[in-house]
Amino acid sequence: MPGVGIWRTKSVEQSIADTDDPCSKLKRELTAKDLTVFGVAVVVGAGIFTLTARTAGNVAGPSISLAFVLAAITCGLAALCYAEFASTVPVAGSAYTFSYATFGEFVAWIIGWDLILEFALASAVVAKGWSMYLGGMLGGSDHTTMHLGPLAFDWGALVIVGAITVVLAVGTKVSSRVSAVVTAIKVAVVLLVIVVGIFYINKSNYSPYIPPAEEAQTTATGVHQSLFSALTGAGGSTYGWYGLLAAASLVFFAFIGFDVVATTAEETKNPQKALPRGILASLAIVTVLYVGVTLVLTGMVKYTDLRSGSPLVGDGSATLATAFEAHGITWAEMAINIGGLAGLTTVVMVMMLGQTRVLFAMSRDGLMPKKLATTNHKGVPVRITLVVGGIVAVLAAVFPMGVLEEMVNIGTLFAFVLVCIGVMVLRRIRPDLPRGFRVPLVPLVPILAVLACGWLMLNLSVETWIRFVAWMALGVLVYFAYGRRKSVLGQRLRAEQQQWTEKIAQDSVPREVPQPEPV
């Protein structure tokens, strides 16, 4: 029997059995197609329209396409591990639930706390980005901001979060249908950009594919430099092989979100087959789209024209529209704005869906208030959906996000690392479990995934690491003040231990031997 301390584990069988509780039961209605749409919906965001051009011009040159391939390989390694875990433990909660079965309750709480940060903050940041795109279409990015005294109130972000909260509260199947329509729009815009751009490609723009290295124009210092630079004293560079690797670290974040698919495991029909297919198919689709866009972009204009300070870019940053404007294709900017608006809509939706499912799993386990895990007659956790919607709305409408965006990245990579290690641990301690999908070449693939994610984490700033550690420290305090005492598993184990102690005590009491009756 697992111990009653902070390392107590929740068996896979118990996690699956808890899904049958009628008061907190989710409805299984998602297919592999739905999961693929969710994956594409959350990964293909505004980054494909902005991040690609900026990174190509300032960091990697034409080799930006190879940087995307390297980032995709890193994500692919982690995706294989997610696919095995999700098919083995088809329960809501993603990395939180997986960690509970392998590392114990304390680590599960830490990763759950980490995912709360990742999903809530990502939803708020992307909602503000959506508002900026809307403002741009209305005539200026400040058109969606109201000033109430010293407070800047972003009503655009509030509108999108409110609308998505209503859709999520109606049901997951409805959310998948809305997501499918909006995703089709933004994918159509991406394909349009690729098809039109092909006719303007000049092969000479691809040479040199990996430009000669240059010293970085600006070098961050102090807490603003990367952890790798702080530890080794290495300076940054533009272009060259170092620039290529740095670009892979940057564009990796364009793939963030595919792990949200794993949070819907409990609502999936035939999860053993559908989850691996949904995770891997969505990653393959977005990789093809990303590489296609980068090849068109760097073929249309010389990479030096996408550099900040160039005559074409000026003091701003290059976007995908920059290459089309250089050829006089002015309508592309409106198409890209529409694609960006559609892209961000689905990103906010799926990120908020992931947030509600992680909180749902933690609440059902008692680590968060258990009443939040109640579902309605449609199997929707409406209470949690409204709570998450309210929190994200406040963050998006009132607080400026700024550099906190990197917090999303470090939280995601931390979850990836634990999931990859967890696959190896569960293979060792529970080789008997039926697995709908098995990671090939274990332990090589998980180890490579851990090393790749670790390298990307080292490229994040010291400032981000300090904030991450502070958030984790706060999570430890919350766990010991609330979660450890309220844990359903802990209460169950303590009750079993108490019964066992009482039984031993009863067995040890000398019993009175009955005397024979006198004749």
C-alpha positions as CSV (number, residue, x, y, z in Angstrom):
1,M,0.0,0.0,0.0
2,P,1.4,3.5,-0.9
3,G,2.6,5.6,2.0
4,V,0.6,8.4,3.6
5,G,3.4,11.0,3.1
6,I,3.8,13.5,0.3
7,W,5.2,10.7,-2.0
8,R,2.0,8.7,-2.0
9,T,1.0,7.6,-5.5
10,K,-2.5,7.2,-7.0
11,S,-2.7,4.0,-8.9
12,V,-3.7,4.0,-12.6
13,E,-6.6,1.7,-11.7
14,Q,-7.8,4.2,-9.1
15,S,-7.5,7.1,-11.4
16,I,-9.6,5.3,-14.0
17,A,-12.2,4.2,-11.4
18,D,-12.6,7.8,-10.2
19,T,-13.9,8.8,-13.7
20,D,-17.1,6.8,-13.0
21,D,-18.2,9.0,-10.2
22,P,-21.7,10.3,-11.4
23,C,-21.2,13.6,-9.7
24,S,-18.0,14.4,-11.5
25,K,-18.3,12.4,-14.7
26,L,-17.2,13.8,-18.0
27,K,-18.9,12.8,-21.2
28,R,-16.9,10.8,-23.8
29,E,-17.8,12.2,-27.2
30,L,-14.5,13.3,-28.8
31,T,-12.9,11.4,-31.7
32,A,-9.3,11.4,-33.2
33,K,-10.5,14.0,-35.7
34,D,-11.7,16.3,-32.9
35,L,-8.4,15.9,-31.1
36,T,-6.4,16.7,-34.3
37,V,-8.5,19.8,-34.8
38,F,-7.8,20.9,-31.1
39,G,-4.1,20.3,-31.6
40,V,-3.9,22.3,-34.9
41,A,-6.2,25.0,-33.4
42,V,-4.0,25.7,-30.4
43,V,-0.6,25.4,-32.1
44,V,-1.3,27.4,-35.3
45,G,-1.6,30.9,-33.8
46,A,-0.4,34.4,-34.6
47,G,3.2,33.2,-34.2
48,I,3.2,31.8,-37.7
49,F,2.4,35.3,-39.0
50,T,4.9,37.3,-36.9
51,L,7.6,35.0,-35.2
52,T,8.8,33.5,-38.5
53,A,9.7,36.7,-40.2
54,R,11.3,38.3,-37.2
55,T,13.4,35.3,-36.4
56,A,14.5,34.8,-40.0
57,G,15.7,38.4,-40.3
58,N,17.4,38.8,-37.0
59,V,18.6,35.3,-36.0
60,A,18.8,32.5,-38.5
61,G,18.3,33.8,-42.1
62,P,16.9,31.2,-44.6
63,S,17.9,28.4,-42.2
64,I,14.7,29.3,-40.2
65,S,13.0,26.4,-42.0
66,L,15.6,24.0,-40.5
67,A,15.2,25.7,-37.1
68,F,11.5,24.7,-37.3
69,V,12.4,21.2,-38.2
70,L,14.7,20.9,-35.1
71,A,12.0,22.4,-32.9
72,A,9.5,19.9,-34.4
73,I,11.8,17.0,-33.6
74,T,12.1,18.1,-30.0
75,C,8.3,18.4,-29.8
76,G,7.9,15.1,-31.5
77,L,10.0,13.3,-29.0
78,A,7.9,14.7,-26.2
79,A,4.7,14.0,-28.1
80,L,5.6,10.3,-28.3
81,C,5.8,10.2,-24.5
82,Y,2.5,12.1,-24.1
83,A,0.9,9.7,-26.5
84,E,2.0,6.6,-24.5
85,F,0.9,8.2,-21.2
86,A,-2.4,9.5,-22.5
87,S,-3.3,6.1,-24.0
88,T,-2.3,4.3,-20.7
89,V,-4.0,6.7,-18.3
90,P,-7.0,8.1,-20.2
91,V,-7.9,10.5,-17.4
92,A,-8.3,14.3,-17.4
93,G,-5.3,16.3,-16.1
94,S,-2.5,15.5,-18.6
95,A,0.9,15.7,-16.9
96,Y,-0.7,16.2,-13.5
97,T,-2.5,12.8,-13.6
98,F,0.6,11.1,-15.1
99,S,2.8,12.4,-12.4
100,Y,0.4,11.3,-9.7
101,A,0.7,7.7,-10.9
102,T,4.5,7.7,-11.1
103,F,6.2,10.3,-8.9
104,G,3.6,10.8,-6.1
105,E,1.2,13.4,-4.9
106,F,3.7,16.2,-4.1
107,V,5.3,16.1,-7.6
108,A,1.8,15.9,-9.1
109,W,0.8,19.0,-7.2
110,I,3.9,20.8,-8.4
111,I,3.2,20.0,-12.0
112,G,-0.5,20.8,-11.6
113,W,0.4,24.2,-10.1
114,D,2.8,24.7,-13.0
115,L,0.1,23.9,-15.6
116,I,-2.2,26.4,-13.9
117,L,0.4,29.0,-14.6
118,E,1.0,27.9,-18.1
119,F,-2.6,27.7,-19.3
120,A,-4.1,30.7,-17.4
121,L,-1.3,33.0,-18.3
122,A,-1.2,31.8,-21.9
123,S,-4.9,32.3,-22.3
124,A,-4.6,35.9,-20.9
125,V,-1.6,36.8,-23.1
126,V,-3.2,35.4,-26.3
127,A,-6.5,37.2,-25.5
128,K,-4.6,40.5,-25.3
129,G,-3.0,39.6,-28.6
130,W,-6.5,38.9,-30.1
131,S,-7.6,42.3,-28.9
132,M,-4.6,44.0,-30.6
133,Y,-5.5,42.3,-33.9
134,L,-9.1,43.5,-33.5
135,G,-7.9,47.0,-32.8
136,G,-5.7,46.9,-35.9
137,M,-8.7,46.0,-38.0
138,L,-10.7,48.8,-36.4
139,G,-8.0,51.4,-37.2
140,G,-5.5,51.2,-34.3
141,S,-4.4,48.8,-31.6
142,D,-5.6,51.3,-28.9
143,H,-9.2,51.2,-30.2
144,T,-9.9,48.2,-27.8
145,T,-8.6,50.0,-24.7
146,M,-10.6,52.2,-22.3
147,H,-8.9,54.4,-19.7
148,L,-10.7,54.4,-16.4
149,G,-8.6,56.9,-14.5
150,P,-5.1,55.3,-14.1
151,L,-6.5,51.9,-15.2
152,A,-6.2,50.8,-18.8
153,F,-9.2,48.4,-19.4
154,D,-8.9,46.1,-22.5
155,W,-12.5,45.5,-23.4
156,G,-11.5,43.5,-26.5
157,A,-9.7,40.8,-24.4
158,L,-12.8,40.7,-22.1
159,V,-15.1,40.1,-25.0
160,I,-13.2,37.2,-26.5
161,V,-12.7,35.5,-23.1
162,G,-16.3,36.0,-22.2
163,A,-17.5,34.5,-25.5
164,I,-15.2,31.5,-25.2
165,T,-16.3,30.9,-21.6
166,V,-19.9,30.6,-22.8
167,V,-18.9,28.2,-25.5
168,L,-16.9,26.0,-23.2
169,A,-19.7,26.0,-20.6
170,V,-22.2,24.7,-23.3
171,G,-20.1,21.6,-23.9
172,T,-16.8,20.2,-25.2
173,K,-18.4,18.8,-28.4
174,V,-19.7,22.3,-29.3
175,S,-16.3,23.7,-28.5
176,S,-14.7,21.3,-30.9
177,R,-17.2,22.3,-33.7
178,V,-16.6,26.0,-33.2
179,S,-12.8,25.3,-33.1
180,A,-13.1,23.3,-36.3
181,V,-14.7,26.1,-38.2
182,V,-12.3,28.8,-37.0
183,T,-9.3,26.5,-37.5
184,A,-10.4,25.9,-41.1
185,I,-10.4,29.7,-41.7
186,K,-6.9,30.2,-40.4
187,V,-5.4,27.2,-42.2
188,A,-7.0,28.4,-45.4
189,V,-5.3,31.7,-44.9
190,V,-2.0,30.0,-44.3
191,L,-2.4,27.8,-47.4
192,L,-3.4,30.9,-49.4
193,V,-0.2,32.7,-48.3
194,I,1.9,29.6,-49.3
195,V,0.2,29.2,-52.7
196,V,0.4,32.9,-53.7
197,G,3.9,33.3,-52.3
198,I,5.3,30.4,-54.4
199,F,5.0,32.5,-57.6
200,Y,7.3,35.2,-56.1
201,I,10.1,32.9,-54.9
202,N,13.6,33.8,-56.1
203,K,16.0,30.8,-55.5
204,S,19.0,33.1,-55.0
205,N,17.4,34.4,-51.8
206,Y,18.1,31.0,-50.2
207,S,21.9,31.5,-50.5
208,P,23.7,31.4,-48.2
209,Y,21.2,29.0,-46.4
210,I,23.1,29.4,-43.1
211,P,24.6,32.9,-43.2
212,P,28.0,33.6,-41.7
213,A,27.9,34.3,-38.0
214,E,27.9,37.9,-36.8
215,E,28.3,39.3,-33.3
216,A,24.9,40.1,-31.8
217,Q,24.0,43.7,-32.1
218,T,22.9,43.8,-28.5
219,T,23.9,41.5,-25.7
220,A,21.6,41.1,-22.6
221,T,23.2,41.3,-19.2
222,G,22.3,40.5,-15.6
223,V,18.9,38.8,-15.1
224,H,17.9,39.6,-18.7
225,Q,20.5,37.2,-20.2
226,S,19.8,33.5,-20.8
227,L,20.7,31.1,-18.0
228,F,23.2,29.4,-20.4
229,S,25.0,32.7,-20.9
230,A,25.0,33.4,-17.1
231,L,26.5,29.9,-16.4
232,T,29.1,29.8,-19.1
233,G,29.8,33.4,-20.0
234,A,29.0,32.7,-23.6
235,G,27.9,35.7,-25.7
236,G,25.1,35.7,-28.3
237,S,25.5,35.7,-32.1
238,T,23.4,36.3,-35.1
239,Y,23.3,33.8,-37.9
240,G,25.7,30.9,-38.2
241,W,25.2,27.6,-36.4
242,Y,24.7,29.3,-33.0
243,G,22.1,31.5,-34.6
244,L,20.4,28.4,-36.0
245,L,20.2,26.7,-32.6
246,A,19.1,29.9,-30.9
247,A,16.3,30.2,-33.6
248,A,15.2,26.6,-32.8
249,S,14.8,27.7,-29.1
250,L,12.7,30.7,-30.2
251,V,10.5,29.0,-32.7
252,F,9.9,26.0,-30.4
253,F,7.4,28.1,-28.7
254,A,5.3,28.3,-31.8
255,F,4.6,24.6,-31.2
256,I,3.4,25.0,-27.6
257,G,-0.1,23.7,-27.0
258,F,-0.2,20.2,-28.5
259,D,0.0,18.8,-24.9
260,V,-3.5,20.3,-24.3
261,V,-4.9,17.4,-26.4
262,A,-3.9,15.1,-23.5
263,T,-6.1,17.0,-21.1
264,T,-9.2,15.8,-23.0
265,A,-8.3,12.1,-22.5
266,E,-11.3,11.5,-20.2
267,E,-13.7,12.9,-22.9
268,T,-12.4,10.8,-25.7
269,K,-14.0,7.8,-27.4
270,N,-11.5,4.9,-27.6
271,P,-8.7,7.0,-26.1
272,Q,-6.1,4.2,-26.5
273,K,-6.2,4.8,-30.3
274,A,-7.6,8.3,-30.7
275,L,-5.2,10.2,-28.3
276,P,-1.9,9.1,-30.0
277,R,-3.4,9.7,-33.4
278,G,-4.7,13.2,-32.4
279,I,-1.4,14.3,-30.8
280,L,0.9,13.0,-33.5
281,A,-1.3,14.0,-36.4
282,S,-1.8,17.6,-35.2
283,L,2.0,18.0,-34.7
284,A,2.7,16.6,-38.2
285,I,0.2,19.0,-39.8
286,V,1.5,22.2,-38.1
287,T,5.1,21.2,-38.9
288,V,4.3,21.0,-42.6
289,L,2.5,24.4,-42.5
290,Y,5.3,26.1,-40.5
291,V,8.1,24.8,-42.8
292,G,6.0,25.7,-45.9
293,V,5.5,29.3,-44.7
294,T,9.2,29.8,-43.8
295,L,10.4,28.5,-47.2
296,V,8.0,30.9,-49.0
297,L,8.9,33.8,-46.8
298,T,12.7,33.5,-47.2
299,G,12.3,32.8,-50.9
300,M,10.2,35.9,-51.6
301,V,12.7,38.4,-50.1
302,K,16.4,38.4,-49.0
303,Y,16.7,37.6,-45.3
304,T,18.6,40.9,-44.8
305,D,15.5,42.8,-45.9
306,L,13.6,41.2,-42.9
307,R,16.1,42.4,-40.4
308,S,15.1,45.1,-38.0
309,G,16.5,48.5,-39.2
310,S,16.4,47.5,-42.9
311,P,14.7,49.9,-45.3
312,L,11.8,47.5,-45.7
313,V,11.2,46.9,-42.0
314,G,12.4,50.2,-40.4
315,D,12.3,50.5,-36.6
316,G,9.6,47.8,-36.2
317,S,9.7,44.1,-36.6
318,A,9.1,42.1,-39.8
319,T,6.0,40.1,-40.2
320,L,4.7,37.7,-42.9
321,A,3.0,40.7,-44.5
322,T,6.3,42.4,-45.0
323,A,7.4,40.0,-47.8
324,F,4.1,40.5,-49.6
325,E,4.2,44.3,-49.3
326,A,7.7,44.2,-50.9
327,H,6.0,42.7,-54.0
328,G,3.1,45.1,-53.9
329,I,0.5,42.5,-52.7
330,T,-1.2,44.8,-50.3
331,W,-4.3,42.7,-49.8
332,A,-2.2,40.1,-47.9
333,E,-2.1,42.3,-44.8
334,M,-5.8,42.1,-44.4
335,A,-5.8,38.3,-45.1
336,I,-3.0,37.8,-42.5
337,N,-5.0,39.9,-39.9
338,I,-8.0,37.7,-40.5
339,G,-5.9,34.6,-40.1
340,G,-4.2,36.0,-37.0
341,L,-7.6,36.9,-35.4
342,A,-9.0,33.4,-36.2
343,G,-5.8,31.7,-35.0
344,L,-5.8,33.5,-31.7
345,T,-9.5,32.7,-31.1
346,T,-8.9,29.0,-31.2
347,V,-5.7,29.3,-29.1
348,V,-7.6,31.0,-26.3
349,M,-10.4,28.4,-26.5
350,V,-8.2,25.4,-26.3
351,M,-5.8,26.8,-23.6
352,M,-8.8,27.6,-21.4
353,L,-10.2,24.1,-22.1
354,G,-6.9,22.7,-20.9
355,Q,-6.9,24.9,-17.8
356,T,-10.4,23.7,-16.8
357,R,-9.5,20.1,-17.2
358,V,-6.4,20.3,-15.1
359,L,-8.2,22.1,-12.3
360,F,-11.1,19.6,-12.6
361,A,-8.7,16.7,-12.0
362,M,-7.0,18.4,-9.1
363,S,-10.4,19.3,-7.5
364,R,-11.7,15.7,-7.9
365,D,-8.6,14.6,-6.0
366,G,-9.2,17.1,-3.2
367,L,-6.1,19.1,-3.9
368,M,-8.3,22.0,-4.9
369,P,-11.9,22.6,-3.5
370,K,-13.8,19.4,-4.3
371,K,-17.1,21.2,-5.1
372,L,-15.4,22.7,-8.2
373,A,-15.3,19.2,-9.8
374,T,-19.1,18.9,-10.0
375,T,-20.4,18.4,-13.5
376,N,-23.9,19.1,-14.9
377,H,-26.3,16.7,-16.7
378,K,-24.2,17.2,-19.9
379,G,-21.0,16.2,-18.2
380,V,-19.6,19.7,-18.2
381,P,-17.7,21.2,-15.2
382,V,-19.5,24.5,-15.4
383,R,-18.3,25.9,-12.1
384,I,-14.7,25.5,-13.0
385,T,-15.3,26.9,-16.4
386,L,-16.8,30.0,-15.0
387,V,-14.1,30.4,-12.4
388,V,-11.3,30.0,-15.0
389,G,-13.2,32.4,-17.4
390,G,-13.4,35.0,-14.6
391,I,-9.7,34.8,-13.7
392,V,-8.5,34.9,-17.3
393,A,-10.8,37.8,-18.1
394,V,-9.4,39.9,-15.2
395,L,-5.8,39.0,-16.2
396,A,-6.4,39.8,-19.8
397,A,-8.5,43.0,-19.3
398,V,-6.5,44.7,-16.6
399,F,-2.9,43.4,-16.3
400,P,-0.1,44.0,-18.8
401,M,1.6,40.7,-19.6
402,G,5.0,41.9,-21.0
403,V,7.9,39.6,-20.4
404,L,5.6,37.2,-18.4
405,E,5.0,35.4,-21.7
406,E,8.2,33.5,-21.2
407,M,6.6,32.0,-18.0
408,V,4.4,30.0,-20.3
409,N,7.4,28.6,-22.1
410,I,9.3,27.4,-19.0
411,G,6.2,25.9,-17.5
412,T,5.5,23.9,-20.7
413,L,9.1,22.6,-20.9
414,F,9.1,21.6,-17.3
415,A,5.9,19.6,-17.9
416,F,7.5,17.9,-20.9
417,V,10.6,16.9,-18.9
418,L,8.5,15.2,-16.2
419,V,6.3,13.4,-18.7
420,C,9.3,12.0,-20.5
421,I,10.9,10.8,-17.3
422,G,7.5,9.4,-16.1
423,V,7.3,7.1,-19.2
424,M,10.5,5.4,-18.2
425,V,9.4,5.2,-14.5
426,L,6.0,3.7,-15.3
427,R,7.6,1.2,-17.7
428,R,9.7,-0.1,-14.8
429,I,7.2,-0.1,-12.0
430,R,4.1,-1.1,-14.0
431,P,5.2,-3.1,-17.1
432,D,1.9,-5.0,-16.9
433,L,-0.3,-2.1,-17.8
434,P,-2.0,-2.2,-21.2
435,R,-0.7,0.5,-23.4
436,G,-2.6,1.7,-26.5
437,F,0.7,3.2,-27.8
438,R,4.3,2.5,-26.9
439,V,7.2,4.9,-27.3
440,P,9.9,3.2,-29.5
441,L,13.5,2.8,-28.3
442,V,12.9,3.4,-24.6
443,P,14.9,4.8,-22.8
444,L,16.7,6.5,-25.7
445,V,13.8,8.5,-27.0
446,P,12.6,9.9,-23.6
447,I,16.3,10.7,-22.6
448,L,16.8,12.6,-25.9
449,A,13.5,14.5,-25.3
450,V,14.7,15.5,-21.7
451,L,18.0,16.7,-23.1
452,A,16.4,18.7,-25.9
453,C,13.8,20.3,-23.5
454,G,16.6,21.0,-21.0
455,W,18.6,22.8,-23.6
456,L,15.7,25.0,-24.5
457,M,15.1,25.8,-20.9
458,L,18.7,26.9,-20.5
459,N,18.1,29.5,-23.3
460,L,15.4,31.2,-21.2
461,S,16.4,34.3,-19.2
462,V,17.5,34.3,-15.6
463,E,14.6,36.6,-14.9
464,T,12.2,34.0,-16.1
465,W,13.8,31.3,-14.0
466,I,13.6,33.5,-10.9
467,R,9.9,34.1,-11.4
468,F,9.3,30.4,-12.1
469,V,11.0,29.4,-8.8
470,A,9.0,32.0,-6.9
471,W,5.7,30.6,-8.4
472,M,6.7,27.1,-7.5
473,A,7.6,28.1,-3.9
474,L,4.2,29.7,-3.6
475,G,2.7,26.4,-4.8
476,V,4.6,24.4,-2.1
477,L,3.1,26.7,0.6
478,V,-0.4,26.2,-0.8
479,Y,0.1,22.4,-0.9
480,F,1.1,22.1,2.7
481,A,-1.5,24.6,3.9
482,Y,-4.4,23.1,2.0
483,G,-3.8,20.3,-0.5
484,R,-2.0,17.8,1.8
485,R,-4.8,17.9,4.4
486,K,-7.7,17.8,1.9
487,S,-6.3,15.2,-0.4
488,V,-8.9,12.4,-1.1
489,L,-6.1,9.9,-1.5
490,G,-4.5,11.0,1.8
491,Q,-7.8,10.8,3.7
492,R,-8.5,7.3,2.2
493,L,-5.0,6.0,3.2
494,R,-5.2,7.5,6.7
495,A,-8.7,5.9,7.2
496,E,-7.3,2.5,6.0
497,Q,-4.3,2.9,8.3
498,Q,-6.5,3.8,11.2
499,Q,-8.7,0.7,10.5
500,W,-5.6,-1.5,10.3
501,T,-4.2,0.0,13.6
502,E,-7.6,-0.6,15.4
503,K,-7.7,-4.2,14.1
504,I,-4.2,-4.9,15.3
505,A,-5.1,-3.4,18.7
506,Q,-8.2,-5.6,18.9
507,D,-6.3,-8.7,18.0
508,S,-3.7,-8.0,20.7
509,V,-6.3,-7.7,23.5
510,P,-6.3,-11.0,25.6
511,R,-9.7,-12.6,25.3
512,E,-11.4,-14.1,28.4
513,V,-11.4,-17.9,28.2
514,P,-14.9,-19.3,29.0
515,Q,-15.0,-21.5,32.1
516,P,-16.8,-24.9,31.9
517,E,-20.1,-25.0,33.7
518,P,-20.1,-27.0,37.0
519,V,-21.7,-30.4,36.7
